[in-house]
Amino acid sequence: MALYKVEICGVNTAKLPLLKNEEKKELFERILKGDKEARDLYIRGNLRLVLSIIQRFSNSNENVDDLFQIGCIGLMKAIDNFDVTQNVKFSTYAVPMIIGEIRRYLRDNNSIRVSRSLRDTAYKAIYTKEALMKRNDKEPTVCEIANEIGISKEDIVFALDAIQSPVSLYEPVYSEGGDALYIMDQISDKKNKEENWIEEIALKEAMSKLSDRENNIIKLRFFEGKTQMEVANEICISQAQVSRLEKTALKNMKNYLVGK
């Protein structure tokens, strides 16, 4: 997406106006009285905000002109719904509105098709979330959204997950000197961490120092999850013997590991 374009949708981005706080306040007072010219001036005075937001979607394959237009729709919705009595800066309110509008557009144009009913549920949940945030001045829980629109929280979570845009693990997030950092480089692999390998090797070494019977008991108890009684029945000794052998084996393993 070429964000270096000077002209987007016929608008010269190099000459976008920047409104002062006094001008913003005056224009919004006129907007509340139905002044359409003031609304147009206010929109134009906030196009820099739209431009800065669409830069966040620079990895998208969407045309910059299309994203700019969608961002402008979000800006207009923010202007029409902004409540000046909340003592919140307009940009604070407008940014999530614009981002949300762009994300909805990207989801609708996703190559992976999601059923209309799922999208409707997801969008209803998103709109309800925005309304509850505006009403209660805090982010609502999934349960609160579900109660508000009469849809189960499970269905809401499923629908929101379905409309998420998939991202390639090989998508670069940073590049310096020709060496790119990819998303997969940022993901933690809990099953294959180096320290886990080391611990597993050390554990195997400690178990190799046990007698065959002790080794078998440790495997049955802690790798197969069997009770002492089940182990006793399997190797034909008493539970008391199993308990004694297990304690001895664990003590020997601990001494080996501590002494390494």
C-alpha positions in Angstrom: 0.0 0.0 0.0 1.7 3.2 -1.2 1.2 5.7 1.7 3.8 8.1 0.2 1.1 9.3 -2.2 0.6 13.1 -2.0 -2.9 12.9 -3.5 -5.4 10.4 -2.1 -9.0 10.4 -3.4 -8.4 13.8 -5.0 -7.2 15.3 -1.7 -3.7 16.8 -1.6 -2.5 15.4 1.7 0.4 17.8 1.8 -2.0 20.7 2.2 -4.5 19.3 4.7 -5.5 22.0 7.2 -4.8 21.7 10.9 -7.5 23.1 13.2 -6.7 24.9 16.4 -8.6 24.0 19.6 -10.6 27.2 19.5 -11.6 26.5 15.9 -12.6 23.0 16.7 -14.8 24.2 19.6 -16.5 26.9 17.5 -17.1 24.5 14.5 -18.6 21.8 16.7 -21.0 24.4 18.3 -22.1 25.2 14.7 -22.4 21.5 13.8 -24.7 20.9 16.8 -27.0 23.6 15.4 -27.1 21.8 12.0 -24.5 23.8 10.1 -23.5 21.6 7.2 -20.6 23.9 6.1 -19.1 23.7 9.6 -19.4 19.9 9.5 -17.5 19.8 6.1 -14.8 22.1 7.6 -14.5 19.9 10.7 -14.2 16.8 8.5 -11.5 18.4 6.4 -9.7 19.6 9.5 -9.4 16.0 10.8 -8.3 14.3 7.6 -4.8 14.2 8.9 -6.1 11.9 11.7 -7.5 9.5 9.1 -4.3 9.6 7.2 -2.2 8.7 10.3 -4.6 5.8 11.1 -4.5 4.1 7.7 -0.7 4.0 8.0 -1.3 1.3 10.7 -2.7 -0.9 7.9 0.4 -0.5 5.7 0.8 -4.3 5.5 -2.7 -4.6 4.0 -3.0 -5.3 0.3 -5.9 -2.9 0.1 -5.8 0.3 -2.1 -4.8 3.3 0.0 -7.6 5.4 -1.7 -10.2 2.8 -0.6 -8.9 2.7 3.0 -8.9 6.5 3.1 -12.5 6.7 2.0 -13.5 4.1 4.6 -11.6 6.0 7.3 -13.5 9.1 6.3 -16.7 7.3 6.8 -15.6 6.3 10.3 -14.6 10.0 10.9 -18.1 11.2 9.9 -19.7 8.6 12.1 -17.5 9.8 15.0 -18.6 13.5 14.4 -22.3 12.6 14.2 -22.1 10.6 17.5 -19.6 12.6 19.5 -21.0 13.8 22.9 -19.3 17.0 23.9 -20.6 16.7 27.5 -18.4 13.7 28.2 -15.3 15.9 28.4 -13.3 13.7 26.1 -11.1 14.9 23.3 -12.6 14.3 19.9 -9.5 12.4 18.6 -9.7 10.1 21.6 -13.3 9.1 20.6 -12.7 9.2 16.8 -9.6 7.0 16.6 -11.3 3.7 17.7 -14.3 4.6 15.5 -12.1 5.0 12.4 -10.1 1.9 13.1 -13.2 -0.1 13.7 -14.7 1.0 10.4 -11.5 0.1 8.5 -11.3 -3.3 10.2 -14.9 -4.1 9.3 -14.2 -3.2 5.7 -11.2 -5.5 5.7 -13.1 -8.3 7.3 -16.0 -8.0 4.8 -13.5 -8.1 1.9 -11.5 -11.1 3.4 -10.9 -13.9 0.9 -12.0 -16.4 3.5 -15.8 -16.2 3.4 -17.7 -16.0 6.6 -21.5 -16.6 6.7 -23.7 -13.5 6.8 -25.3 -14.6 10.1 -21.9 -14.9 11.8 -20.9 -11.4 10.5 -24.2 -10.0 11.7 -23.6 -11.4 15.1 -20.1 -10.1 15.3 -20.9 -6.6 14.1 -23.9 -6.5 16.5 -21.5 -7.4 19.3 -19.0 -4.7 18.2 -21.6 -2.0 17.9 -23.0 -3.0 21.3 -19.6 -2.9 22.8 -19.0 0.6 21.6 -22.4 1.7 22.9 -21.8 0.2 26.3 -18.4 1.8 26.5 -19.9 5.2 25.7 -22.7 4.7 28.2 -20.7 3.2 31.1 -17.3 4.7 30.4 -15.6 1.3 30.7 -15.0 -1.7 28.5 -17.9 -4.3 28.8 -17.4 -8.0 29.4 -18.5 -10.6 26.9 -21.3 -11.5 29.3 -22.5 -7.9 29.5 -22.6 -7.7 25.7 -24.4 -11.1 25.5 -27.1 -9.9 28.0 -27.5 -6.6 26.1 -28.2 -8.2 22.7 -29.7 -11.6 23.8 -27.1 -13.8 22.2 -25.1 -16.4 24.1 -21.5 -15.4 25.0 -20.2 -18.6 23.2 -21.9 -17.5 20.0 -20.5 -14.0 20.3 -16.9 -15.3 20.9 -17.2 -17.7 18.0 -18.5 -15.0 15.6 -15.8 -12.5 16.6 -13.1 -15.1 16.1 -14.6 -16.0 12.7 -14.2 -12.5 11.3 -10.6 -12.0 12.4 -8.3 -11.6 9.5 -5.7 -14.4 9.3 -2.1 -13.3 9.4 0.9 -15.2 7.8 3.6 -16.3 10.3 6.1 -15.2 7.7 4.7 -11.6 7.5 7.6 -9.2 8.4 7.0 -6.8 11.3 10.4 -5.1 11.3 13.4 -4.9 8.9 16.9 -3.5 9.4 19.8 -3.9 7.1 18.1 -6.5 5.0 17.4 -8.8 8.0 13.6 -9.1 8.6 11.9 -10.0 11.8 8.8 -12.1 11.2 5.7 -12.7 13.3 6.8 -16.3 13.9 9.9 -15.0 15.6 7.7 -13.2 18.2 5.8 -16.3 19.1 6.7 -18.3 22.2 6.9 -22.1 21.7 6.2 -23.5 25.2 6.6 -27.1 24.1 10.1 -26.7 22.6 11.9 -24.1 24.8 15.6 -24.8 25.3 15.1 -24.9 29.1 12.5 -27.5 28.7 14.8 -29.7 26.7 17.5 -29.3 29.3 15.1 -30.2 32.1 14.0 -33.3 30.2 17.5 -34.4 29.6 18.4 -33.9 33.2 15.3 -35.8 34.4 16.2 -38.8 32.1 19.7 -38.8 33.4 18.5 -38.8 37.0 16.0 -41.6 36.3 18.8 -43.7 34.7 20.5 -43.8 38.0 17.6 -45.6 39.6 17.1 -49.3 39.9 14.8 -50.9 37.3 12.0 -51.3 39.9 12.3 -47.6 41.1 12.5 -46.4 37.5 9.3 -48.3 36.6 7.5 -47.0 39.7 8.4 -43.4 38.8 7.1 -43.9 35.2 3.9 -45.5 36.3 3.2 -42.8 39.0 4.3 -39.6 37.3 4.2 -40.3 33.6 1.1 -42.5 33.4 -0.7 -41.0 36.4 -1.4 -44.2 38.3 -2.2 -44.4 42.0 0.1 -46.2 44.4 -2.5 -49.0 44.7 -2.7 -49.4 40.9 1.1 -49.6 40.8 1.2 -52.1 43.6 -1.3 -54.4 41.8 0.6 -54.1 38.5 4.1 -55.0 39.9 2.7 -57.4 42.6 4.0 -55.7 45.7 2.2 -53.9 48.6 1.2 -50.3 48.5 3.5 -49.7 51.5 6.4 -51.0 49.5 5.5 -48.8 46.5 5.4 -45.8 48.8 8.8 -46.6 50.3 10.4 -47.2 46.9 8.9 -44.1 45.5 10.2 -41.9 48.3 13.6 -43.4 48.0 13.7 -42.9 44.2 12.6 -39.3 44.4 15.2 -38.6 47.1 17.9 -40.1 45.0 16.8 -38.1 41.9 16.8 -34.9 43.9 20.3 -35.6 45.3 21.5 -36.3 41.7 20.0 -33.1 40.2 21.2 -30.9 43.1 24.6 -32.3 42.9 25.0 -31.7 39.2 
